[in-house]
Amino acid sequence: MKQTITVPFMLLGILFNVCLVAANLLESKVVEVFGITATAGLIVFPISYIINDCIAEVWGYKKARLIIWSGFASNFLVILFAQIAVLLPAASYWEGEEGFNFVFGMAPRIAIASLIAFLIGSFLNAYIMSKMKIASNGKNFSLRAIVSTLVGETADSLIFFPIAFLGLLPLPQLFILIATQAVLKSAYEIMILPVTIRVVKYIKRIEGTDTFDHDTSYNILKIKDL
């Protein structure tokens, strides 16, 4: 496979990064809708797993590894810049400092939790997609997408919430959040699966590629190996 970055891959990569940055900021708010408690990041975060599935399916694990690390770098930079903004003295007439500092003041802890959970969950997702594709000879995309997302999202929730909210939320509520997020994120994937299938088919057609990761190294640090 040529070591090139195409327009569809670039656009998916941009959307992937935007979703991750937005999710980190939205995770600061805990919402309750129809009696179900979750973080506001649920609005956008599952989209990153759907994109992960698309990239792993069309371009393979190597490209998925590249995009996962780009998401990690984007999140890190946003948090770094946010902390600089928090440390800068506010104008005497500005009344929004308390709210600003609440959202971005929590960002380092949430970012650490999110980045660790994101790396583990995303790489598990890409790995399972890749291995199941080889095992099934490219068949059963729906099953592969659901299984990989279920494993990745569950791992993400199990890691993220204890690190991000332990000591800030009661333990029973924390356990409810973990279970709720894992289930809702996976349900999100299942509901939007018809769209995902069509997007994957379209990209495969216009790109003319359908990558199988035979003889691919799954070392997450081999970023330059495209």
N, CA, C and O of each residue as an XYZ file, in Angstrom:
904
protein
N       0.848     -1.210      0.000
C       0.000      0.000      0.000
C       0.881      1.258      0.000
O       1.859      1.333      0.744
N       0.532      2.236     -0.830
C       1.331      3.443     -0.912
C       1.247      4.244      0.386
O       0.208      4.291      1.045
N       2.366      4.868      0.730
C       2.403      5.692      1.931
C       1.899      7.102      1.605
O       2.661      8.069      1.600
N       0.593      7.190      1.332
C      -0.020      8.465      0.984
C      -1.208      8.726      1.896
O      -1.784      7.806      2.476
N      -1.563     10.005      2.011
C      -2.732     10.411      2.773
C      -3.733     11.000      1.788
O      -3.461     12.035      1.180
N      -4.867     10.369      1.625
C      -5.861     10.819      0.666
C      -6.841     11.796      1.320
O      -6.880     11.934      2.543
N      -7.629     12.466      0.480
C      -8.591     13.447      0.986
C      -9.629     12.812      1.917
O      -9.879     13.371      2.985
N     -10.250     11.672      1.571
C     -11.205     11.060      2.496
C     -10.574     10.713      3.851
O     -11.186     10.919      4.899
N      -9.346     10.185      3.818
C      -8.667      9.868      5.072
C      -8.400     11.130      5.880
O      -8.584     11.142      7.097
N      -7.965     12.197      5.205
C      -7.685     13.451      5.887
C      -8.954     14.018      6.535
O      -8.917     14.473      7.679
N     -10.070     13.991      5.810
C     -11.319     14.537      6.337
C     -11.817     13.727      7.536
O     -12.291     14.296      8.520
N     -11.709     12.410      7.453
C     -12.096     11.575      8.596
C     -11.173     11.829      9.778
O     -11.612     11.840     10.928
N      -9.894     12.033      9.489
C      -8.941     12.321     10.557
C      -9.255     13.628     11.261
O      -9.171     13.714     12.486
N      -9.614     14.645     10.494
C      -9.978     15.937     11.085
C     -11.216     15.785     11.971
O     -11.244     16.277     13.099
N     -12.240     15.099     11.452
C     -13.466     14.890     12.230
C     -13.181     14.088     13.493
O     -13.752     14.359     14.549
N     -12.301     13.106     13.382
C     -11.905     12.278     14.525
C     -11.312     13.152     15.628
O     -11.676     13.020     16.796
N     -10.406     14.037     15.255
C      -9.758     14.909     16.233
C     -10.729     15.914     16.846
O     -10.686     16.170     18.049
N     -11.601     16.480     16.020
C     -12.598     17.430     16.525
C     -13.508     16.746     17.551
O     -13.812     17.318     18.598
N     -13.931     15.540     17.248
C     -14.815     14.806     18.164
C     -14.134     14.536     19.503
O     -14.766     14.645     20.554
N     -12.865     14.189     19.470
C     -12.144     13.893     20.708
C     -11.963     15.136     21.570
O     -12.167     15.094     22.783
N     -11.582     16.238     20.939
C     -11.396     17.486     21.691
C     -12.726     17.948     22.277
O     -12.792     18.343     23.441
N     -13.779     17.898     21.472
C     -15.100     18.306     21.948
C     -15.566     17.411     23.084
O     -16.131     17.897     24.063
N     -15.338     16.114     22.966
C     -15.765     15.176     24.005
C     -15.069     15.471     25.327
O     -15.699     15.415     26.383
N     -13.780     15.785     25.282
C     -13.049     16.092     26.509
C     -13.644     17.290     27.238
O     -13.764     17.282     28.464
N     -14.010     18.305     26.493
C     -14.588     19.497     27.105
C     -15.996     19.211     27.634
O     -16.375     19.690     28.703
N     -16.755     18.436     26.885
C     -18.130     18.143     27.286
C     -18.209     17.171     28.459
O     -19.224     17.124     29.155
N     -17.140     16.387     28.689
C     -17.147     15.427     29.792
C     -17.255     16.112     31.145
O     -17.570     15.462     32.142
N     -16.995     17.426     31.194
C     -17.054     18.145     32.461
C     -18.477     18.231     33.007
O     -18.675     18.454     34.202
N     -19.465     18.055     32.134
C     -20.853     18.184     32.573
C     -21.528     16.824     32.659
O     -21.478     16.034     31.716
N     -22.162     16.557     33.800
C     -22.959     15.351     33.986
C     -24.416     15.720     33.747
O     -24.940     16.643     34.371
N     -25.069     14.995     32.843
C     -26.447     15.304     32.475
C     -27.371     14.161     32.876
O     -26.928     13.037     33.110
N     -28.650     14.468     32.949
C     -29.658     13.451     33.241
C     -30.833     13.662     32.299
O     -31.490     14.702     32.340
N     -31.097     12.677     31.453
C     -32.178     12.739     30.481
C     -33.053     11.499     30.636
O     -32.569     10.371     30.536
N     -34.343     11.715     30.882
C     -35.286     10.612     31.090
C     -34.808      9.656     32.178
O     -34.973      8.441     32.074
N     -34.213     10.229     33.222
C     -33.765      9.426     34.354
C     -32.441      8.729     34.147
O     -31.972      8.027     35.043
N     -31.815      8.904     32.974
C     -30.526      8.273     32.675
C     -29.421      9.296     32.872
O     -29.460     10.381     32.291
N     -28.432      8.953     33.693
C     -27.322      9.850     33.978
C     -26.119      9.504     33.111
O     -25.746      8.337     32.988
N     -25.525     10.511     32.521
C     -24.343     10.305     31.685
C     -23.593     11.631     31.595
O     -24.085     12.659     32.060
N     -22.414     11.607     31.003
C     -21.691     12.858     30.761
C     -22.066     13.380     29.377
O     -22.440     12.612     28.491
N     -21.960     14.691     29.208
C     -22.346     15.308     27.941
C     -21.439     14.877     26.788
O     -21.796     15.036     25.620
N     -20.281     14.340     27.115
C     -19.381     13.850     26.069
C     -19.977     12.724     25.252
O     -19.506     12.424     24.154
N     -21.026     12.095     25.795
C     -21.697     11.009     25.085
C     -22.283     11.486     23.758
O     -22.491     10.688     22.843
N     -22.549     12.789     23.656
C     -23.119     13.347     22.436
C     -22.218     13.089     21.239
O     -22.694     12.807     20.139
N     -20.912     13.186     21.463
C     -19.989     13.181     20.323
C     -18.934     12.082     20.368
O     -18.442     11.668     19.318
N     -18.571     11.597     21.560
C     -17.437     10.668     21.658
C     -17.606      9.381     20.851
O     -16.648      8.948     20.210
N     -18.793      8.749     20.853
C     -18.920      7.501     20.075
C     -18.618      7.661     18.597
O     -18.269      6.691     17.924
N     -18.750      8.887     18.083
C     -18.446      9.107     16.666
C     -16.988      8.784     16.376
O     -16.656      8.329     15.282
N     -16.112      9.018     17.357
C     -14.692      8.717     17.155
C     -14.474      7.220     16.959
O     -13.598      6.819     16.193
N     -15.258      6.390     17.641
C     -15.131      4.939     17.473
C     -15.663      4.499     16.113
O     -15.126      3.579     15.496
N     -16.717      5.159     15.654
C     -17.251      4.852     14.334
C     -16.217      5.185     13.264
O     -16.019      4.419     12.321
N     -15.559      6.336     13.416
C     -14.504      6.721     12.475
C     -13.337      5.741     12.559
O     -12.760      5.361     11.540
N     -12.999      5.341     13.766
C     -11.939      4.356     13.974
C     -12.253      3.072     13.208
O     -11.381      2.503     12.553
N     -13.506      2.622     13.297
C     -13.930      1.420     12.570
C     -13.755      1.609     11.069
O     -13.256      0.721     10.377
N     -14.172      2.780     10.569
C     -14.073      3.052      9.134
C     -12.622      3.030      8.664
O     -12.305      2.431      7.637
N     -11.750      3.683      9.416
C     -10.344      3.763      9.021
C      -9.678      2.397      9.084
O      -8.947      2.017      8.169
N      -9.927      1.659     10.159
C      -9.337      0.327     10.285
C      -9.845     -0.603      9.194
O      -9.095     -1.442      8.695
N     -11.106     -0.462      8.823
C     -11.698     -1.324      7.801
C     -11.173     -1.006      6.406
O     -10.860     -1.919      5.642
N     -11.074      0.267      6.068
C     -10.687      0.660      4.711
C      -9.169      0.685      4.534
O      -8.642      0.114      3.580
N      -8.468      1.353      5.460
C      -7.022      1.581      5.291
C      -6.157      0.681      6.166
O      -4.946      0.608      5.959
N      -6.747      0.001      7.130
C      -5.996     -0.930      7.950
C      -5.489     -0.360      9.263
O      -5.648      0.827      9.550
N      -4.877     -1.233     10.055
C      -4.431     -0.886     11.402
C      -3.371      0.213     11.403
O      -3.354      1.055     12.301
N      -2.493      0.213     10.409
C      -1.415      1.210     10.391
C      -1.971      2.628     10.348
O      -1.521      3.499     11.093
N      -2.954      2.860      9.472
C      -3.548      4.183      9.375
C      -4.366      4.501     10.626
O      -4.411      5.651     11.063
N      -5.012      3.489     11.201
C      -5.767      3.699     12.446
C      -4.818      4.106     13.571
O      -5.140      4.976     14.380
N      -3.656      3.474     13.616
C      -2.653      3.812     14.632
C      -2.219      5.274     14.484
O      -2.075      5.984     15.479
N      -2.013      5.719     13.249
C      -1.615      7.103     12.996
C      -2.686      8.078     13.491
O      -2.367      9.077     14.136
N      -3.935      7.793     13.195
C      -5.009      8.712     13.545
C      -5.264      8.710     15.047
O      -5.641      9.738     15.608
N      -5.069      7.588     15.694
C      -5.233      7.525     17.150
C      -4.192      8.405     17.841
O      -4.513      9.145     18.771
N      -2.962      8.319     17.383
C      -1.915      9.149     17.991
C      -2.109     10.626     17.663
O      -1.761     11.486     18.472
N      -2.657     10.931     16.493
C      -2.931     12.336     16.178
C      -4.012     12.878     17.105
O      -3.963     14.043     17.498
N      -4.982     12.049     17.457
C      -6.011     12.453     18.416
C      -5.425     12.695     19.795
O      -5.810     13.634     20.491
N      -4.499     11.845     20.178
C      -3.814     12.011     21.456
C      -3.074     13.347     21.489
O      -3.171     14.093     22.464
N      -2.336     13.644     20.419
C      -1.565     14.890     20.355
C      -2.477     16.112     20.365
O      -2.170     17.107     21.021
N      -3.588     16.047     19.649
C      -4.530     17.173     19.595
C      -5.103     17.468     20.971
O      -5.183     18.625     21.385
N      -5.498     16.425     21.670
C      -6.046     16.606     23.016
C      -5.016     17.207     23.958
O      -5.327     18.099     24.747
N      -3.809     16.719     23.870
C      -2.744     17.217     24.735
C      -2.508     18.709     24.515
O      -2.365     19.471     25.472
N      -2.468     19.119     23.253
C      -2.221     20.524     22.948
C      -3.370     21.416     23.418
O      -3.135     22.503     23.946
N      -4.592     20.968     23.231
C      -5.745     21.761     23.686
C      -5.707     21.952     25.197
O      -5.966     23.046     25.696
N      -5.387     20.896     25.915
C      -5.312     20.998     27.374
C      -4.170     21.912     27.795
O      -4.315     22.701     28.729
N      -3.048     21.811     27.118
C      -1.900     22.673     27.428
C      -2.262     24.141     27.238
O      -1.995     24.971     28.108
N      -2.864     24.455     26.107
C      -3.248     25.843     25.838
C      -4.306     26.328     26.824
O      -4.297     27.487     27.239
N      -5.223     25.427     27.197
C      -6.272     25.793     28.145
C      -5.677     26.138     29.501
O      -6.127     27.080     30.153
N      -4.666     25.383     29.932
C      -4.050     25.655     31.223
C      -3.303     26.982     31.225
O      -3.283     27.687     32.234
N      -2.691     27.320     30.099
C      -2.039     28.623     29.992
C      -3.081     29.735     30.123
O      -2.847     30.745     30.786
N      -4.244     29.533     29.476
C      -5.320     30.524     29.549
C      -5.841     30.666     30.976
O      -6.150     31.774     31.415
N      -5.940     29.551     31.706
C      -6.410     29.591     33.098
C      -5.425     30.372     33.966
O      -5.836     31.130     34.844
N      -4.140     30.190     33.727
C      -3.112     30.837     34.542
C      -2.974     32.336     34.266
O      -2.528     33.094     35.127
N      -3.354     32.749     33.076
C      -3.255     34.168     32.753
C      -4.259     34.978     33.582
O      -5.395     34.538     33.762
N      -3.864     36.145     34.085
C      -4.783     36.967     34.901
C      -5.957     37.469     34.071
O      -5.793     37.901     32.930
N      -7.147     37.404     34.669
C      -8.349     37.856     33.971
C      -8.472     39.372     34.047
O      -7.971     40.002     34.979
N      -9.139     39.945     33.064
C      -9.416     41.376     33.085
C     -10.332     41.700     34.267
O     -11.200     40.899     34.616
N     -10.145     42.846     34.872
C     -10.890     43.208     36.083
C     -12.394     43.286     35.851
O     -13.170     43.078     36.784
N     -12.815     43.579     34.638
C     -14.243     43.738     34.347
C     -14.901     42.454     33.840
O     -16.113     42.413     33.628
N     -14.095     41.405     33.645
C     -14.654     40.156     33.105
C     -15.259     39.318     34.227
O     -14.607     39.097     35.248
N     -16.481     38.853     34.057
C     -17.196     38.136     35.107
C     -17.302     36.636     34.846
O     -17.993     35.929     35.581
N     -16.640     36.152     33.831
C     -16.794     34.741     33.492
C     -15.686     33.832     33.975
O     -15.635     32.667     33.581
N     -14.791     34.335     34.822
C     -13.615     33.549     35.203
C     -13.969     32.284     35.968
O     -13.373     31.231     35.742
N     -14.941     32.384     36.875
C     -15.289     31.219     37.691
C     -15.771     30.056     36.826
O     -15.342     28.916     37.000
N     -16.670     30.365     35.893
C     -17.170     29.318     35.011
C     -16.083     28.775     34.096
O     -15.987     27.568     33.877
N     -15.266     29.676     33.564
C     -14.173     29.270     32.677
C     -13.205     28.340     33.407
O     -12.818     27.296     32.883
N     -12.821     28.729     34.617
C     -11.872     27.933     35.387
C     -12.457     26.601     35.832
O     -11.731     25.619     35.985
N     -13.786     26.567     36.042
C     -14.409     25.298     36.429
C     -14.280     24.280     35.306
O     -13.912     23.127     35.535
N     -14.589     24.721     34.085
C     -14.535     23.810     32.942
C     -13.102     23.418     32.621
O     -12.788     22.232     32.515
N     -12.233     24.410     32.468
C     -10.869     24.122     32.034
C      -9.959     23.774     33.197
O      -8.896     23.187     32.999
N     -10.373     24.137     34.427
C      -9.598     23.748     35.602
C      -9.679     22.264     35.865
O      -8.752     21.680     36.427
N     -10.783     21.641     35.465
C     -10.927     20.191     35.595
C     -10.225     19.458     34.454
O     -10.001     18.250     34.525
N      -9.883     20.197     33.412
C      -9.379     19.572     32.201
C      -8.163     18.660     32.394
O      -8.125     17.589     31.789
N      -7.155     19.037     33.219
C      -5.995     18.139     33.334
C      -6.364     16.743     33.829
O      -5.909     15.742     33.276
N      -7.190     16.680     34.875
C      -7.573     15.365     35.395
C      -8.412     14.601     34.371
O      -8.203     13.411     34.135
N      -9.362     15.311     33.775
C     -10.184     14.670     32.765
C      -9.337     14.278     31.561
O      -9.545     13.219     30.968
N      -8.387     15.129     31.203
C      -7.529     14.833     30.049
C      -6.681     13.595     30.284
O      -6.559     12.746     29.402
N      -6.094     13.489     31.470
C      -5.274     12.310     31.784
C      -6.121     11.053     31.706
O      -5.723     10.052     31.110
N      -7.311     11.121     32.324
C      -8.220      9.970     32.292
C      -8.636      9.652     30.866
O      -8.650      8.495     30.445
N      -8.974     10.704     30.135
C      -9.456     10.518     28.769
C      -8.374      9.973     27.855
O      -8.633      9.082     27.047
N      -7.158     10.503     27.975
C      -6.090     10.079     27.089
C      -5.688      8.628     27.327
O      -5.458      7.875     26.381
N      -5.607      8.246     28.589
C      -5.266      6.848     28.903
C      -6.368      5.915     28.410
O      -6.106      4.909     27.752
N      -7.615      6.275     28.748
C      -8.751      5.445     28.344
C      -8.893      5.415     26.827
O      -9.181      4.376     26.233
N      -8.685      6.576     26.215
C      -8.791      6.683     24.770
C      -7.765      5.801     24.060
O      -8.107      5.085     23.118
N      -6.519      5.850     24.505
C      -5.480      5.046     23.864
C      -5.792      3.558     23.965
O      -5.736      2.834     22.971
N      -6.117      3.112     25.164
C      -6.388      1.685     25.360
C      -7.635      1.257     24.600
O      -7.621      0.254     23.886
N      -8.716      2.022     24.757
C      -9.964      1.668     24.092
C      -9.857      1.714     22.575
O     -10.353      0.819     21.890
N      -9.215      2.748     22.046
C      -9.116      2.909     20.593
C      -8.221      1.852     19.959
O      -8.538      1.314     18.898
N      -7.101      1.559     20.616
C      -6.217      0.536     20.061
C      -6.836     -0.856     20.160
O      -6.626     -1.691     19.280
N      -7.596     -1.111     21.227
C      -8.321     -2.380     21.312
C      -9.338     -2.480     20.186
O      -9.483     -3.526     19.554
N     -10.036     -1.386     19.945
C     -11.040     -1.351     18.884
C     -10.410     -1.646     17.523
O     -10.904     -2.488     16.772
N      -9.316     -0.946     17.211
C      -8.651     -1.136     15.917
C      -8.063     -2.541     15.793
O      -8.143     -3.162     14.733
N      -7.478     -3.033     16.873
C      -6.861     -4.368     16.870
C      -7.902     -5.452     16.599
O      -7.689     -6.341     15.775
N      -9.030     -5.365     17.307
C     -10.074     -6.380     17.144
C     -10.681     -6.312     15.748
O     -10.941     -7.345     15.132
N     -10.909     -5.087     15.244
C     -11.416     -4.939     13.881
C     -10.475     -5.597     12.884
O     -10.913     -6.313     11.984
N      -9.188     -5.353     13.046
C      -8.188     -5.879     12.127
C      -8.128     -7.402     12.175
O      -8.166     -8.064     11.138
N      -8.033     -7.950     13.377
C      -7.912     -9.402     13.529
C      -9.170    -10.132     13.073
O      -9.087    -11.185     12.439
N     -10.342     -9.570     13.398
C     -11.591    -10.217     12.990
C     -11.784    -10.144     11.479
O     -12.383    -11.041     10.886
N     -11.278     -9.075     10.850
C     -11.384     -8.971      9.399
C     -10.571    -10.057      8.718
O     -11.016    -10.670      7.747
N      -9.364    -10.287      9.245
C      -8.519    -11.349      8.685
C      -9.170    -12.714      8.893
O      -9.213    -13.542      7.983
N      -9.677    -12.933     10.110
C     -10.277    -14.230     10.447
C     -11.535    -14.517      9.623
O     -11.809    -15.666      9.276
N     -12.296    -13.465      9.314
C     -13.556    -13.647      8.578
C     -13.385    -13.425      7.076
O     -14.353    -13.478      6.317
N     -12.143    -13.175      6.656
C     -11.857    -12.904      5.240
C     -12.671    -11.714      4.725
O     -13.157    -11.715      3.594
N     -12.805    -10.713      5.573
C     -13.469     -9.484      5.162
C     -14.974     -9.487      5.268
O     -15.619     -8.507      4.896
N     -15.549    -10.563      5.764
C     -17.006    -10.649      5.870
C     -17.476    -10.162      7.252
O     -16.673     -9.902      8.147
N     -18.794    -10.051      7.389
C     -19.429     -9.733      8.676
C     -18.937     -8.405      9.270
O     -18.570     -8.342     10.444
N     -18.932     -7.356      8.453
C     -18.491     -6.056      8.965
C     -19.330     -5.590     10.149
O     -18.794     -5.043     11.114
N     -20.624     -5.802     10.082
C     -21.509     -5.353     11.165
C     -21.122     -5.990     12.495
O     -21.030     -5.308     13.516
N     -20.896     -7.290     12.475
C     -20.510     -7.994     13.695
C     -19.169     -7.490     14.199
O     -18.993     -7.281     15.399
N     -18.230     -7.295     13.297
C     -16.903     -6.825     13.690
C     -16.962     -5.424     14.295
O     -16.284     -5.135     15.281
N     -17.771     -4.566     13.701
C     -17.905     -3.199     14.196
C     -18.527     -3.182     15.593
O     -18.090     -2.427     16.461
N     -19.538     -4.007     15.807
C     -20.223     -4.042     17.105
C     -19.317     -4.621     18.184
O     -19.210     -4.058     19.274
N     -18.663     -5.746     17.886
C     -17.805     -6.404     18.880
C     -16.625     -5.510     19.251
O     -16.317     -5.341     20.431
N     -15.968     -4.941     18.248
C     -14.801     -4.102     18.522
C     -15.193     -2.866     19.325
O     -14.474     -2.460     20.239
N     -16.322     -2.275     18.988
C     -16.779     -1.085     19.713
C     -17.179     -1.437     21.137
O     -16.872     -0.694     22.070
N     -17.858     -2.559     21.311
C     -18.280     -2.980     22.652
C     -17.073     -3.162     23.561
O     -17.084     -2.721     24.710
N     -16.027     -3.815     23.047
C     -14.810     -4.022     23.840
C     -14.107     -2.694     24.096
O     -13.718     -2.399     25.226
N     -13.946     -1.899     23.051
C     -13.249     -0.620     23.198
C     -13.965      0.350     24.108
O     -13.342      0.974     24.967
N     -15.273      0.485     23.930
C     -16.045      1.421     24.752
C     -16.100      0.979     26.206
O     -16.037      1.812     27.110
N     -16.217     -0.326     26.440
C     -16.239     -0.840     27.818
C     -14.913     -0.573     28.512
O     -14.882     -0.132     29.661
N     -13.812     -0.843     27.806
C     -12.488     -0.566     28.373
C     -12.322      0.921     28.653
O     -11.786      1.305     29.692
N     -12.777      1.750     27.733
C     -12.695      3.198     27.896
C     -13.424      3.669     29.149
O     -12.882      4.451     29.930
N     -14.656      3.192     29.339
C     -15.454      3.613     30.495
C     -14.861      3.102     31.805
O     -14.843      3.818     32.806
N     -14.376      1.858     31.794
C     -13.798      1.274     33.008
C     -12.555      2.024     33.468
O     -12.258      2.064     34.661
N     -11.834      2.615     32.531
C     -10.605      3.346     32.859
C     -10.895      4.820     33.129
O     -10.370      5.395     34.083
N     -11.739      5.436     32.282
C     -11.949      6.873     32.363
C     -12.612      7.327     33.655
O     -12.090      8.215     34.329
N     -13.729      6.751     34.010
C     -14.527      7.294     35.112
C     -13.853      7.209     36.483
O     -13.920      8.179     37.238
N     -13.208      6.096     36.841
C     -12.518      6.088     38.134
C     -11.418      7.142     38.216
O     -11.265      7.791     39.251
N     -10.649      7.320     37.138
C      -9.572      8.310     37.170
C     -10.134      9.732     37.193
O      -9.625     10.587     37.917
N     -11.174      9.988     36.407
C     -11.703     11.342     36.255
C     -12.577     11.790     37.420
O     -12.562     12.967     37.781
N     -13.346     10.864     38.022
C     -14.377     11.292     38.963
C     -14.306     10.645     40.346
O     -15.141     10.937     41.202
N     -13.321      9.771     40.579
C     -13.217      9.163     41.903
C     -12.954     10.246     42.948
O     -12.011     11.026     42.811
N     -13.772     10.294     43.973
C     -13.650     11.322     45.002
C     -14.527     12.528     44.739
O     -14.781     13.325     45.642
N     -14.994     12.667     43.497
C     -15.881     13.782     43.144
C     -17.336     13.346     43.098
O     -18.240     14.155     43.304
N     -17.561     12.055     42.824
C     -18.905     11.522     42.767
C     -19.035     10.353     43.730
O     -18.050      9.658     43.976
N     -20.224     10.113     44.284
C     -20.432      8.932     45.141
C     -20.155      7.658     44.344
O     -20.418      7.597     43.143
N     -19.621      6.641     45.026
C     -19.263      5.403     44.340
C     -20.441      4.752     43.607
O     -20.274      4.316     42.468
N     -21.629      4.674     44.228
C     -22.755      4.077     43.484
C     -23.035      4.816     42.173
O     -23.312      4.198     41.145
N     -22.959      6.140     42.229
C     -23.200      6.925     41.028
C     -22.099      6.719     40.000
O     -22.353      6.742     38.795
N     -20.887      6.520     40.475
C     -19.757      6.274     39.582
C     -19.947      4.958     38.832
O     -19.708      4.885     37.626
N     -20.375      3.922     39.546
C     -20.611      2.619     38.916
C     -21.744      2.699     37.892
O     -21.688      2.072     36.834
N     -22.766      3.477     38.225
C     -23.886      3.658     37.297
C     -23.408      4.355     36.036
O     -23.792      3.976     34.929
N     -22.569      5.376     36.198
C     -22.026      6.099     35.050
C     -21.212      5.176     34.141
O     -21.346      5.225     32.919
N     -20.366      4.335     34.745
C     -19.532      3.415     33.966
C     -20.405      2.496     33.119
O     -20.193      2.360     31.914
N     -21.388      1.868     33.762
C     -22.260      0.930     33.052
C     -23.107      1.641     32.001
O     -23.261      1.165     30.877
N     -23.651      2.790     32.393
C     -24.524      3.530     31.476
C     -23.771      3.986     30.235
O     -24.257      3.834     29.115
N     -22.581      4.548     30.438
C     -21.806      5.044     29.305
C     -21.425      3.918     28.354
O     -21.539      4.068     27.137
N     -20.970      2.782     28.902
C     -20.566      1.664     28.053
C     -21.735      1.157     27.220
O     -21.585      0.876     26.031
N     -22.895      1.043     27.847
C     -24.081      0.541     27.143
C     -24.568      1.547     26.104
O     -24.848      1.180     24.963
N     -24.669      2.819     26.500
C     -25.185      3.835     25.591
C     -24.261      4.060     24.394
O     -24.727      4.224     23.267
N     -22.950      4.067     24.644
C     -22.001      4.266     23.540
C     -22.084      3.116     22.538
O     -22.030      3.331     21.327
N     -22.216      1.890     23.057
C     -22.331      0.729     22.168
C     -23.658      0.756     21.418
O     -23.721      0.406     20.240
N     -24.727      1.177     22.116
C     -26.039      1.286     21.467
C     -25.997      2.338     20.363
O     -26.620      2.178     19.313
N     -25.263      3.401     20.610
C     -25.053      4.470     19.625
C     -24.467      3.877     18.348
O     -24.935      4.163     17.246
N     -23.441      3.051     18.508
C     -22.786      2.401     17.370
C     -23.775      1.538     16.594
O     -23.797      1.563     15.364
N     -24.593      0.773     17.318
C     -25.538     -0.133     16.667
C     -26.591      0.656     15.889
O     -26.945      0.287     14.769
N     -27.091      1.744     16.484
C     -28.136      2.530     15.831
C     -27.645      3.192     14.553
O     -28.388      3.303     13.578
N     -26.399      3.628     14.562
C     -25.876      4.353     13.399
C     -25.153      3.416     12.429
O     -24.596      3.865     11.428
N     -25.163      2.116     12.728
C     -24.446      1.134     11.906
C     -24.854      1.162     10.431
O     -23.980      1.049      9.572
N     -26.140      1.306     10.099
C     -26.496      1.385      8.664
C     -25.781      2.518      7.932
O     -25.391      2.370      6.774
N     -25.612      3.648      8.615
C     -24.886      4.770      8.018
C     -23.409      4.419      7.869
O     -22.796      4.688      6.836
N     -22.846      3.811      8.920
C     -21.433      3.415      8.886
C     -21.150      2.469      7.727
O     -20.147      2.616      7.030
N     -22.031      1.506      7.525
C     -21.857      0.531      6.442
C     -21.829      1.227      5.090
O     -20.988      0.917      4.245
N     -22.737      2.157      4.885
C     -22.797      2.867      3.607
C     -21.561      3.740      3.392
O     -21.036      3.831      2.282
N     -21.107      4.381      4.471
C     -19.914      5.229      4.371
C     -18.693      4.386      4.011
O     -17.903      4.766      3.146
N     -18.543      3.248      4.674
C     -17.412      2.361      4.408
C     -17.435      1.862      2.960
O     -16.405      1.855      2.286
N     -18.601      1.450      2.491
C     -18.712      0.971      1.107
C     -18.368      2.073      0.115
O     -17.694      1.835     -0.887
N     -18.840      3.282      0.408
C     -18.580      4.414     -0.482
C     -17.087      4.733     -0.539
O     -16.526      4.936     -1.616
N     -16.457      4.773      0.627
C     -15.027      5.103      0.664
C     -14.202      4.023     -0.025
O     -13.261      4.330     -0.757
N     -14.550      2.761      0.206
C     -13.829      1.673     -0.457
C     -13.925      1.810     -1.971
O     -12.962      1.557     -2.695
N     -15.099      2.215     -2.433
C     -15.305      2.341     -3.876
C     -14.478      3.482     -4.461
O     -13.811      3.305     -5.481
N     -14.518      4.657     -3.818
C     -13.796      5.798     -4.381
C     -12.288      5.703     -4.147
O     -11.499      6.243     -4.923
N     -11.890      5.013     -3.072
C     -10.458      4.855     -2.792
C      -9.850      3.672     -3.533
O      -8.649      3.632     -3.796
N     -10.707      2.710     -3.863
C     -10.209      1.513     -4.539
C      -9.304      0.678     -3.659
O      -8.350      0.071     -4.147
N      -9.591      0.639     -2.362
C      -8.750     -0.128     -1.439
C      -9.595     -0.822     -0.391
O     -10.646     -0.332      0.020
N      -9.112     -1.964      0.024
C      -9.751     -2.733      1.098
C      -8.630     -3.510      1.797
O      -8.321     -4.640      1.419
N      -8.031     -2.900      2.809
C      -6.781     -3.390      3.386
C      -6.987     -4.543      4.358
O      -7.873     -4.509      5.212
N      -6.146     -5.569      4.208
C      -6.051     -6.659      5.177
C      -4.672     -6.574      5.824
O      -3.667     -6.424      5.130
N      -4.624     -6.668      7.144
C      -3.382     -6.418      7.871
C      -2.513     -7.669      8.030
O      -2.071     -7.992      9.133
N      -2.276     -8.358      6.929
C      -1.369     -9.503      6.976
C       0.060     -8.985      7.207
O       0.476     -8.005      6.590
N       0.786     -9.635      8.079
C       2.185     -9.273      8.366
C       2.326     -7.841      8.882
O       3.372     -7.219      8.695
N       1.299     -7.319      9.519
C       1.343     -5.972     10.089
C       1.777     -6.030     11.552
O       1.306     -6.878     12.310
N       2.667     -5.136     11.944
C       3.059     -5.046     13.342
C       1.988     -4.267     14.106
O       1.571     -3.192     13.675
N       1.552     -4.804     15.225
C       0.541     -4.139     16.042
C       1.163     -3.339     17.181
O       0.475     -2.945     18.123
N       2.450     -3.107     17.089
C       3.140     -2.259     18.053
C       2.593     -0.832     17.940
O       2.695     -0.209     16.883
N       2.023     -0.326     19.011
C       1.357      0.975     18.947
C       2.335      2.128     18.761
O       1.918      3.244     18.449
N       3.626      1.878     18.948
C       4.620      2.948     18.849
C       5.196      3.099     17.448
O       5.951      4.040     17.201
N       4.869      2.215     16.539
C       5.409      2.295     15.173
C       4.596      3.278     14.339
O       3.964      2.892     13.355
N       4.614      4.535     14.728
C       3.772      5.539     14.081
C       4.213      5.802     12.641
O       3.378      6.062     11.774
N       5.520      5.736     12.385
C       6.028      6.036     11.045
C       5.750      4.928     10.045
O       5.905      5.125      8.840
N       5.340      3.763     10.535
C       5.049      2.632      9.657
C       3.638      2.803      9.105
O       2.659      2.454      9.765
N       3.537      3.339      7.894
C       2.236      3.588      7.271
C       1.903      2.555      6.199
O       0.841      2.627      5.581
